[in-house]
């Protein structure tokens, strides 16, 4: 084999090796893609695309509810504010900008989402409002008394309530 032939062969081998280095996307990249797909689906009223990021049993009802809700509720933008990834679970905070056509007032709501990886797919399992305007279709956070009951149901002790006027007192 000539020198030129060997050079081309090595170039081809190196190209193949480098092409394989890209590998599979990292879990954080797949998660962010799922979060974006969900929110873009809501923003552009592609509810089936958003529903694909939910557990299968919830998809049909989700599409019906958002289809009805969208006659007044309009999502104008979203921003992924924070992502905490821990193995097959993730907590994502998203700022959602929206308005009701009946009011015309732009509002911002910060939501906390729980995501779980099911095989190669990330699925939204819970979503609650953290602060900002109450948004139709977004659950309110549980009251502290509900959380205490849940902890007791699981056999855990609830943390002691902070003294009034302390830094951690609920406002």
C-alpha positions, 0 to 999 in steps of 0.5 A, a space after each residue: 500500500 502506498 504512503 498516500 493510501 495508508 494516510 487516507 486509511 488512517 484519516 478514515 479510521 481517526 474520523 470514525 473514532 472521533 465520530 463515536 466520541 460524541 456518544 449519548 447525550 448526558 442526562 442533564 441535556 435530555 432533562 432540559 430538552 424534556 423541560 423545554 418540550 413541555 413548556 414550548 408545547 404549552 406556550 404554542 398550544 401544542 398540548 399533545 407535545 407537552 403531554 408526551 412529557 407526562 405519565 401515560 395515564 395523565 396525557 388524555 385528561 391533560 390535553 382536554 384540560 389545557 385545550 379548554 383552559 387555553 381559550 383564556 389562558 395564554 403563556 407568553 414565555 418561560 425561563 428555566 431558573 434552576 435545575 437540581 439533578 440527583 440520579 433519576 430525579 430532578 427538581 426544576 424551577 421555571 418562571 412562567 409569564 402568562 395572561 388571561 385574555 379576559 383580564 389582559 394583565 401579564 403575570 409571572 409565576 414561579 413553579 417547582 417541578 418534579 421530574 423522574 427518569 423512566 428509562 431514557 425519558 424524563 417525565 413530569 410527575 408534579 408541579 406546584 406554584 412557589 410564588 407569584 400570581 396563582 395560575 390556572 392549572 398550576 397546583 398550589 403548594 400544600 399547607 404546612 399542616 398537610 405536610 405534617 400529616 404526610 410525614 406522620 403517615 410515613 412514620 416520620 416526625 415533623 420538624 418543630 415549628 419555628 418560634 414566631 418572629 424568628 427568621 424562618 417563620 412563615 409569612 
